[in-house]
Amino acid sequence: MSTATDNRRKAPAGERVADWADGRLGIYTLAKTNMRKIFPDHWSFMLGEVALYSFIIIILTGVYLTLFFVPSMAEVEYHGAYVPMQGVRMTEAYASTLDINFDVRGGLLIRQIHHWAALIFLASMFVHMMRVFFTGAFRKPREINWLFGFLLFVLGMFTGFTGYSLPDDLLSGTGVRFMEGAILATPVVGTYLSMFLFGGEFPGTDVIPRFFAAHVLLLPGIMLGLLVAHLILVFYHKHTQFPGPGKTNTNVVGMPLLPVYMAKAGGFFFLVFGVIAVLSALFTINPIWALGPYRPDQVSTGAQPDWYMGFSEGLIRAMPAWEFVLPGGYTLNLGVAIPLVVVFPLVLTVIAVYPFIESWVTGDKREHHILDRPRNAPTRTAIGAAWISWYLVMLLGGGNDIFAIHFDMSINAVTWFVRIAFFVVPVIVFIVTKRICLGLQRRDRDKVLHGREAGIIKRLPHGEFVEVHEPLSQQQLFTLTQHEQPKPLEIGPEVDENGVRRKVPRRQKLRARLSRGWYGEGSQIPKATSEEFKEIQSGHGHH
């Protein structure tokens, strides 16, 4: 028998399996090419990891809950372990949810983990998107990845809505009733959509089975595909990194994927899982047994949606109840149609296409792998802060009754405050945020030229007292001066070479005006030049 045969027999079983797989899949080559890929290290990059790990936890716990949940609206009489509900008629969906909470081993904890993980998933997605927005990580070549992330967040909102509607309790039923009103307010097709979704007049017999199919199959499947595509593009485009010495648009400074990054990521997954498990064990969320089954003639006291749906409810509550009857007896409910059919989709659309809007306004078509410091992009930072303030105002509007009760105020006063703040607060926040960014830029400029304030007061020979400034390190100087300060786009001369007045399209005029708002005078503080720095260091002009 040959030596090669002896060596093959002596090889461990795992190695033989790996050789077999490599001969058919090329695993060794793939691993050698990609497993040593470098990823930068910064605490804010973990926000996306929290969202990823929360999504994995949602999938794992959701599979367990699916084994016991009955997505049926058929009525039954409850005879389970929860004594206060004994003999009460309810849907099979509500009864099976009670069984999960009180009869299935570990069911209540798993359901709590599932719900908390969903909230943390959307919260971390929201904060992660804000990090991407404020640092400019959405710029070329990552515009498509921004769209994928945005779609993940929007689909997560609807997945959460269908999920907390499944138990058919009084709180979730009130939310479904709210959704039905929004559907009915859709001009022309609203009635048909409602009849199709509910299988007849509200509440119908089909909404829970259809929500169940969307919640466990359709929406998670699409989200899983988007998540994989999102991660592939992150891997392909290489990760963005914050500015610093040695970091350029053509390299990545950080740690290899294996073994360092994967080890840290694995530990962080169990940390996220542990925190969610502790939250679920200590803090009850959505106690459906205290609410009772849904009945169309009742409304849960203080009914509020989860935070990510508060924006849409705030729009509805703040909007005046405008209603018109058109010729032919057709009623047009603008009080619902304008917020949910016009404003809400418009806001989502602007968020989705913002990278393309900024690229068009600024004329910047270059690739960017170095992140911006938010203070160095004052207009973008102000837009983001204004949008967050707008969202918080509408979140307040969605709970106007709760705020009125707890603070002993008139609900009309709260509603009118929200209506006024809808237009005023974002403008104020935009102006204040932009001024703060310019102030921080001015401070950075002073630090570069004069150094860091040491807090030490020194008396000069002629009696003057001055504060001692310590020079910055080369790394600090680079971080404060590495950013670019583009010039605004110009329309060009008003007349051509023949003296004939040029006809400038309105679109081009609008673009130039917006570009001046981004980069023009009053939108950025000129950073210190090398000549100014040398002059200060040589002692000229130093006080």
C-alpha positions as CSV (number, residue, x, y, z in Angstrom):
1,M,0.0,0.0,0.0
2,S,1.3,3.5,-0.9
3,T,2.6,6.1,1.5
4,A,-0.1,8.5,0.3
5,T,-2.8,6.0,1.2
6,D,-1.3,5.6,4.7
7,N,-1.2,9.4,5.2
8,R,-4.8,9.7,4.1
9,R,-5.9,7.0,6.6
10,K,-4.0,8.7,9.4
11,A,-5.6,12.1,8.7
12,P,-8.2,13.1,11.3
13,A,-11.9,12.8,10.3
14,G,-12.4,16.6,10.5
15,E,-9.5,17.2,8.1
16,R,-10.8,14.7,5.6
17,V,-14.3,16.3,5.7
18,A,-12.7,19.8,5.2
19,D,-10.6,18.4,2.3
20,W,-13.7,16.9,0.7
21,A,-15.6,20.2,1.0
22,D,-12.8,22.2,-0.3
23,G,-12.5,20.1,-3.4
24,R,-16.1,20.9,-4.2
25,L,-16.7,24.4,-2.7
26,G,-13.3,26.0,-2.6
27,I,-13.6,26.8,1.1
28,Y,-9.9,27.2,1.8
29,T,-9.4,29.8,-0.9
30,L,-12.6,31.7,0.2
31,A,-11.5,31.7,3.8
32,K,-7.9,32.8,3.0
33,T,-9.2,35.7,1.0
34,N,-11.9,37.0,3.3
35,M,-11.3,35.7,6.9
36,R,-8.4,38.1,7.4
37,K,-10.4,41.1,6.2
38,I,-9.7,44.2,8.4
39,F,-12.5,45.9,10.3
40,P,-12.0,49.2,12.2
41,D,-12.8,49.4,15.9
42,H,-15.1,52.1,17.4
43,W,-17.8,51.9,20.0
44,S,-20.5,53.4,17.7
45,F,-20.0,50.5,15.2
46,M,-21.5,48.2,17.8
47,L,-25.0,49.8,17.3
48,G,-25.4,47.8,14.1
49,E,-24.3,44.7,15.9
50,V,-26.9,45.2,18.6
51,A,-29.6,45.3,15.8
52,L,-28.2,42.2,14.2
53,Y,-28.0,40.2,17.4
54,S,-31.5,41.3,18.4
55,F,-32.8,40.1,15.1
56,I,-31.3,36.7,15.7
57,I,-32.9,36.5,19.1
58,I,-36.2,37.5,17.6
59,I,-36.0,34.7,15.1
60,L,-35.0,32.1,17.7
61,T,-37.7,33.0,20.2
62,G,-40.3,33.4,17.4
63,V,-39.7,29.9,16.2
64,Y,-40.5,28.6,19.8
65,L,-43.6,30.8,20.1
66,T,-44.9,29.6,16.7
67,L,-45.1,26.0,18.0
68,F,-47.8,27.0,20.5
69,F,-49.7,29.9,19.0
70,V,-53.0,29.3,17.2
71,P,-53.7,32.0,14.6
72,S,-57.5,31.7,14.6
73,M,-60.3,34.1,15.3
74,A,-62.7,31.2,16.1
75,E,-64.3,31.8,19.5
76,V,-63.7,29.4,22.4
77,E,-64.4,29.3,26.1
78,Y,-61.3,29.6,28.2
79,H,-60.5,26.8,30.8
80,G,-56.8,27.3,31.3
81,A,-54.6,28.0,34.2
82,Y,-55.3,31.7,34.5
83,V,-58.3,31.7,37.0
84,P,-59.6,35.3,36.4
85,M,-60.4,34.4,32.7
86,Q,-62.1,31.1,33.5
87,G,-65.3,30.8,31.4
88,V,-64.7,33.9,29.3
89,R,-65.3,33.7,25.6
90,M,-62.4,34.7,23.4
91,T,-60.6,33.9,20.2
92,E,-58.3,31.0,19.9
93,A,-55.5,33.4,19.3
94,Y,-56.0,35.1,22.7
95,A,-56.5,31.7,24.4
96,S,-53.4,30.2,23.0
97,T,-51.4,33.3,24.1
98,L,-52.7,32.9,27.6
99,D,-51.6,29.2,27.4
100,I,-48.1,30.3,26.3
101,N,-47.9,32.7,29.3
102,F,-49.3,30.3,32.0
103,D,-49.2,26.7,30.7
104,V,-46.1,26.4,28.4
105,R,-42.9,25.8,30.3
106,G,-40.8,29.0,29.9
107,G,-43.4,30.5,27.6
108,L,-43.8,33.8,29.4
109,L,-40.1,34.4,29.5
110,I,-39.6,33.5,25.8
111,R,-42.5,35.8,24.9
112,Q,-41.1,38.6,27.0
113,I,-37.6,38.1,25.4
114,H,-39.3,38.2,21.9
115,H,-41.1,41.5,22.6
116,W,-38.1,43.2,24.3
117,A,-35.8,42.0,21.5
118,A,-38.2,43.6,18.9
119,L,-38.1,46.9,20.7
120,I,-34.3,46.9,21.1
121,F,-33.9,45.8,17.5
122,L,-35.9,48.9,16.2
123,A,-34.3,51.2,18.8
124,S,-30.7,50.1,17.8
125,M,-31.7,50.3,14.1
126,F,-32.9,53.9,14.7
127,V,-29.7,55.0,16.5
128,H,-27.5,53.1,14.0
129,M,-29.1,55.0,11.1
130,M,-28.6,58.2,13.0
131,R,-24.9,57.4,13.4
132,V,-24.7,56.6,9.7
133,F,-26.5,59.9,8.8
134,F,-24.6,62.3,11.1
135,T,-21.2,60.9,10.0
136,G,-22.0,60.8,6.3
137,A,-21.5,57.0,6.0
138,F,-24.3,56.9,3.4
139,R,-22.3,58.6,0.7
140,K,-21.0,56.9,-2.4
141,P,-20.7,54.0,-2.7
142,R,-23.1,53.2,0.1
143,E,-26.3,54.8,-1.1
144,I,-27.9,51.4,-1.9
145,N,-26.9,50.0,1.5
146,W,-28.6,53.0,3.1
147,L,-31.8,52.0,1.2
148,F,-31.4,48.4,2.5
149,G,-31.0,49.6,6.1
150,F,-34.0,52.0,5.7
151,L,-36.2,49.2,4.3
152,L,-35.1,47.0,7.2
153,F,-36.3,49.6,9.7
154,V,-39.6,50.2,7.9
155,L,-40.3,46.5,7.5
156,G,-39.3,46.0,11.2
157,M,-42.0,48.6,12.1
158,F,-44.7,46.7,10.3
159,T,-43.4,43.3,11.6
160,G,-43.7,44.7,15.1
161,F,-47.2,46.0,14.4
162,T,-48.4,42.6,13.1
163,G,-46.6,40.8,15.9
164,Y,-48.2,42.7,18.8
165,S,-51.6,42.5,17.0
166,L,-51.6,38.7,17.0
167,P,-52.7,38.0,20.6
168,D,-56.0,39.8,19.9
169,D,-56.1,41.5,23.2
170,L,-57.9,44.8,23.9
171,L,-54.8,46.9,23.4
172,S,-53.7,45.3,20.1
173,G,-57.3,45.3,18.9
174,T,-57.5,49.0,19.5
175,G,-54.3,49.4,17.3
176,V,-55.9,47.3,14.5
177,R,-59.0,49.5,14.7
178,F,-56.8,52.5,14.3
179,M,-55.2,50.9,11.2
180,E,-58.6,50.2,9.8
181,G,-59.6,53.8,10.1
182,A,-56.4,54.8,8.2
183,I,-57.2,52.3,5.5
184,L,-60.8,53.5,5.2
185,A,-59.5,57.1,4.8
186,T,-57.6,56.2,1.7
187,P,-59.5,57.8,-1.2
188,V,-61.4,55.5,-3.7
189,V,-59.8,52.2,-2.7
190,G,-60.0,52.4,1.1
191,T,-63.2,50.4,1.5
192,Y,-62.0,47.6,-0.8
193,L,-58.7,47.3,1.0
194,S,-60.4,47.0,4.3
195,M,-62.9,44.4,3.1
196,F,-60.0,42.4,1.6
197,L,-57.8,42.6,4.7
198,F,-60.5,41.7,7.3
199,G,-62.5,39.4,5.2
200,G,-65.7,41.4,5.7
201,E,-66.8,44.1,8.1
202,F,-64.4,44.9,10.9
203,P,-63.1,42.9,12.8
204,G,-63.9,40.1,10.3
205,T,-62.5,36.6,10.5
206,D,-59.3,36.7,8.5
207,V,-57.1,39.5,9.9
208,I,-55.2,37.3,12.6
209,P,-54.4,34.5,10.1
210,R,-53.2,37.0,7.6
211,F,-51.2,39.0,10.1
212,F,-49.7,35.7,11.3
213,A,-48.6,34.7,7.7
214,A,-47.1,38.2,7.2
215,H,-45.4,38.2,10.6
216,V,-43.7,34.8,10.5
217,L,-43.2,34.2,6.8
218,L,-43.4,37.2,4.5
219,L,-41.9,40.1,6.4
220,P,-39.1,38.1,8.2
221,G,-38.2,36.5,4.9
222,I,-37.8,39.8,3.1
223,M,-35.9,41.3,6.1
224,L,-33.5,38.3,6.2
225,G,-32.7,38.8,2.5
226,L,-32.2,42.5,3.0
227,L,-30.0,41.8,6.0
228,V,-27.8,39.4,4.1
229,A,-27.5,41.9,1.2
230,H,-26.7,44.7,3.7
231,L,-23.9,42.7,5.3
232,I,-22.5,41.6,1.9
233,L,-22.3,45.2,0.8
234,V,-20.6,46.2,4.1
235,F,-18.1,43.4,3.5
236,Y,-17.6,44.4,-0.2
237,H,-17.3,48.1,0.2
238,K,-15.1,47.8,3.3
239,H,-16.1,49.4,6.6
240,T,-16.0,53.2,7.0
241,Q,-13.7,54.6,9.6
242,F,-13.3,57.7,11.6
243,P,-10.5,60.1,10.6
244,G,-7.1,59.7,12.2
245,P,-3.4,59.3,11.3
246,G,-2.7,56.7,8.7
247,K,-6.4,56.4,7.8
248,T,-7.2,57.2,4.2
249,N,-9.9,56.5,1.6
250,T,-7.8,53.7,0.2
251,N,-7.1,51.6,3.4
252,V,-8.7,50.3,6.6
253,V,-7.0,50.5,10.0
254,G,-8.3,47.9,12.4
255,M,-8.3,44.3,13.4
256,P,-8.7,41.1,11.3
257,L,-12.0,39.4,11.1
258,L,-10.5,36.2,12.4
259,P,-9.7,35.6,15.2
260,V,-9.9,39.0,16.9
261,Y,-13.1,40.5,15.5
262,M,-15.1,37.2,15.5
263,A,-14.2,36.5,19.2
264,K,-15.3,40.0,20.3
265,A,-18.5,39.7,18.2
266,G,-19.3,36.3,19.8
267,G,-18.9,37.7,23.3
268,F,-20.9,40.8,22.4
269,F,-23.8,38.6,21.1
270,F,-24.1,36.8,24.5
271,L,-23.8,40.1,26.3
272,V,-26.8,41.5,24.3
273,F,-28.7,38.2,24.8
274,G,-28.0,38.5,28.6
275,V,-29.2,42.1,28.9
276,I,-32.4,41.3,27.0
277,A,-33.0,38.2,29.1
278,V,-32.5,40.3,32.3
279,L,-34.9,43.0,31.1
280,S,-37.5,40.3,30.2
281,A,-37.2,38.6,33.6
282,L,-37.5,41.8,35.6
283,F,-39.8,44.1,33.6
284,T,-43.2,42.9,32.3
285,I,-44.2,44.2,28.9
286,N,-47.6,43.9,27.2
287,P,-49.4,41.9,30.0
288,I,-52.4,40.8,27.8
289,W,-54.0,38.9,30.8
290,A,-54.6,42.2,32.5
291,L,-56.3,43.7,29.4
292,G,-58.7,41.0,28.4
293,P,-59.8,39.8,24.9
294,Y,-60.6,42.4,22.2
295,R,-64.2,43.5,21.7
296,P,-65.1,46.0,19.0
297,D,-67.3,48.0,21.4
298,Q,-64.5,48.6,24.0
299,V,-61.2,50.6,24.0
300,S,-58.3,49.9,26.3
301,T,-57.7,52.8,28.7
302,G,-54.6,54.7,27.8
303,A,-54.1,52.7,24.7
304,Q,-50.7,53.6,23.2
305,P,-48.7,52.0,20.3
306,D,-45.1,50.9,20.7
307,W,-42.7,53.9,20.4
308,Y,-41.9,53.3,16.7
309,M,-45.5,53.8,15.7
310,G,-46.1,56.8,17.9
311,F,-45.1,59.2,15.1
312,S,-48.0,58.1,12.9
313,E,-50.5,58.2,15.7
314,G,-49.3,61.7,16.7
315,L,-49.9,62.9,13.1
316,I,-53.5,61.7,13.4
317,R,-54.2,63.2,16.8
318,A,-52.7,66.6,15.9
319,M,-54.5,66.9,12.5
320,P,-57.8,68.8,12.6
321,A,-60.8,66.6,11.8
322,W,-61.3,68.0,8.3
323,E,-64.0,66.2,6.4
324,F,-65.7,67.0,3.1
325,V,-68.7,65.5,1.3
326,L,-68.1,65.5,-2.4
327,P,-70.9,65.5,-5.0
328,G,-72.4,62.0,-5.2
329,G,-72.3,61.6,-1.4
330,Y,-68.6,60.5,-1.3
331,T,-67.0,61.5,2.0
332,L,-63.3,62.6,2.0
333,N,-61.8,62.3,5.5
334,L,-58.8,64.6,5.2
335,G,-58.2,64.4,9.0
336,V,-56.8,60.9,8.5
337,A,-55.9,60.9,4.8
338,I,-53.5,63.8,4.9
339,P,-51.3,62.5,7.8
340,L,-51.2,58.8,6.9
341,V,-51.6,58.8,3.1
342,V,-49.7,62.0,2.3
343,V,-47.3,63.2,5.2
344,F,-46.2,59.8,6.5
345,P,-45.2,58.3,3.1
346,L,-43.6,61.6,2.1
347,V,-41.4,61.6,5.2
348,L,-40.3,58.0,4.6
349,T,-39.6,58.7,1.0
350,V,-37.4,61.8,1.8
351,I,-35.4,59.7,4.4
352,A,-34.9,56.9,1.8
353,V,-33.6,59.2,-1.0
354,Y,-31.7,61.6,1.2
355,P,-28.2,60.4,0.1
356,F,-29.1,61.1,-3.5
357,I,-30.5,64.5,-2.6
358,E,-27.3,65.6,-0.8
359,S,-25.2,64.2,-3.6
360,W,-27.2,66.3,-6.1
361,V,-27.1,69.5,-4.0
362,T,-23.4,69.4,-3.2
363,G,-22.3,67.9,-6.6
364,D,-20.1,65.4,-4.7
365,K,-19.8,62.2,-6.8
366,R,-16.6,60.9,-5.1
367,E,-16.2,57.8,-3.0
368,H,-16.0,58.4,0.7
369,H,-14.6,55.8,3.2
370,I,-13.6,58.4,5.9
371,L,-16.4,59.5,8.1
372,D,-17.3,63.2,8.8
373,R,-17.2,64.6,12.3
374,P,-20.9,65.9,12.7
375,R,-19.6,69.4,13.6
376,N,-17.8,69.6,10.2
377,A,-21.1,69.1,8.3
378,P,-23.3,71.7,10.1
379,T,-26.2,71.7,7.6
380,R,-26.5,67.9,7.5
381,T,-26.3,67.7,11.3
382,A,-28.9,70.4,11.8
383,I,-31.3,68.6,9.4
384,G,-30.9,65.4,11.3
385,A,-31.4,67.1,14.7
386,A,-34.5,68.9,13.3
387,W,-36.0,65.6,12.1
388,I,-35.4,63.9,15.5
389,S,-37.1,66.9,17.2
390,W,-40.0,66.6,14.8
391,Y,-40.3,62.9,15.6
392,L,-40.3,63.5,19.3
393,V,-43.0,66.2,18.9
394,M,-45.2,63.7,17.1
395,L,-44.4,61.1,19.7
396,L,-45.7,63.5,22.3
397,G,-48.8,64.0,20.2
398,G,-49.4,60.3,20.0
399,G,-49.7,60.3,23.8
400,N,-51.5,63.6,24.3
401,D,-54.1,62.0,26.6
402,I,-51.4,60.4,28.8
403,F,-49.5,63.6,29.2
404,A,-52.7,65.5,29.9
405,I,-53.7,63.1,32.7
406,H,-50.2,62.8,34.3
407,F,-49.5,66.5,34.2
408,D,-53.0,67.6,35.0
409,M,-53.3,69.6,31.8
410,S,-56.0,70.2,29.2
411,I,-55.8,67.7,26.4
412,N,-56.7,70.5,24.0
413,A,-53.8,72.5,25.3
414,V,-51.4,69.6,24.7
415,T,-52.9,69.1,21.2
416,W,-52.5,72.7,20.2
417,F,-48.9,72.7,21.5
418,V,-48.2,69.8,19.3
419,R,-49.8,71.5,16.3
420,I,-47.7,74.6,16.8
421,A,-44.5,72.7,17.7
422,F,-44.9,70.6,14.5
423,F,-43.9,73.7,12.5
424,V,-41.8,75.7,15.0
425,V,-39.7,73.3,16.9
426,P,-37.8,71.8,13.9
427,V,-36.9,75.2,12.7
428,I,-35.6,76.3,16.1
429,V,-33.6,73.0,16.5
430,F,-32.1,73.4,13.0
431,I,-30.9,76.9,13.8
432,V,-29.5,76.1,17.3
433,T,-27.8,72.9,16.1
434,K,-26.1,74.7,13.2
435,R,-24.9,77.4,15.5
436,I,-23.5,74.8,18.0
437,C,-21.7,73.1,15.1
438,L,-20.2,76.4,14.0
439,G,-19.2,77.2,17.6
440,L,-17.4,73.8,17.8
441,Q,-15.6,74.4,14.5
442,R,-14.5,77.8,15.9
443,R,-13.2,76.1,19.0
444,D,-11.3,73.5,17.0
445,R,-9.7,76.3,15.0
446,D,-8.5,78.0,18.1
447,K,-7.2,74.8,19.6
448,V,-5.1,74.2,16.4
449,L,-3.7,77.7,16.4
450,H,-3.2,78.3,20.2
451,G,-3.2,74.8,21.7
452,R,-5.2,73.3,24.5
453,E,-6.1,75.3,27.6
454,A,-4.1,74.0,30.4
455,G,-6.0,75.7,33.2
456,I,-2.6,77.2,34.5
457,I,-2.4,81.0,34.9
458,K,1.0,82.5,34.5
459,R,2.1,86.1,35.3
460,L,4.4,87.7,32.8
461,P,7.4,90.0,33.8
462,H,5.4,93.1,33.0
463,G,2.5,92.0,35.3
464,E,0.1,90.6,32.7
465,F,-1.7,87.4,33.6
466,V,-2.1,84.8,30.7
467,E,-3.3,81.2,30.6
468,V,-0.8,78.7,29.5
469,H,-1.8,76.7,26.4
470,E,-0.3,73.3,25.7
471,P,0.4,72.4,22.1
472,L,-1.6,69.6,20.5
473,S,-0.1,66.3,19.4
474,Q,0.4,65.6,15.7
475,Q,-2.5,63.1,15.9
476,Q,-4.8,65.7,17.4
477,L,-3.8,68.3,14.8
478,F,-4.5,65.8,12.0
479,T,-7.9,64.9,13.4
480,L,-8.9,68.6,13.6
481,T,-7.6,69.7,10.2
482,Q,-8.0,66.6,7.9
483,H,-11.6,67.4,6.8
484,E,-12.3,69.1,3.4
485,Q,-14.3,72.3,3.1
486,P,-15.9,72.3,-0.4
487,K,-17.0,75.4,-2.1
488,P,-20.6,75.9,-3.1
489,L,-21.6,75.3,-6.7
490,E,-21.8,78.4,-8.9
491,I,-24.3,79.1,-11.7
492,G,-21.6,80.8,-13.8
493,P,-21.5,84.1,-15.6
494,E,-24.9,85.7,-16.5
495,V,-23.8,86.2,-20.1
496,D,-21.9,84.0,-22.5
497,E,-18.8,84.8,-24.5
498,N,-20.9,86.7,-27.1
499,G,-22.5,89.0,-24.5
500,V,-25.9,87.2,-24.8
501,R,-27.7,86.6,-21.5
502,R,-27.6,82.9,-20.6
503,K,-30.9,81.1,-19.8
504,V,-30.3,79.3,-16.5
505,P,-32.8,76.5,-15.8
506,R,-34.7,76.9,-12.5
507,R,-33.5,73.5,-11.4
508,Q,-29.9,74.7,-11.7
509,K,-30.7,77.9,-9.8
510,L,-32.3,75.9,-7.0
511,R,-29.3,73.6,-6.8
512,A,-26.9,76.5,-6.5
513,R,-29.0,78.1,-3.8
514,L,-29.2,74.9,-1.8
515,S,-25.4,74.4,-2.3
516,R,-24.8,77.8,-0.8
517,G,-26.8,76.7,2.2
518,W,-24.6,73.6,2.6
519,Y,-21.2,75.2,2.0
520,G,-21.6,78.9,1.7
521,E,-20.7,81.7,4.0
522,G,-22.2,81.2,7.5
523,S,-22.3,77.4,7.0
524,Q,-18.7,76.6,7.9
525,I,-15.8,78.2,9.7
526,P,-12.6,78.2,7.7
527,K,-10.1,75.8,9.3
528,A,-6.7,76.9,10.2
529,T,-4.2,76.9,7.4
530,S,-0.5,75.8,7.6
531,E,0.6,79.4,7.1
532,E,-1.5,80.6,10.1
533,F,-0.2,77.8,12.2
534,K,3.4,78.6,11.4
535,E,2.9,82.3,12.1
536,I,1.4,81.6,15.5
537,Q,4.2,79.1,16.3
538,S,6.9,81.6,15.3
539,G,5.4,84.1,17.8
540,H,4.0,86.7,15.4
541,G,0.7,88.0,16.5
542,H,0.7,85.9,19.8
543,H,-0.9,87.8,22.6
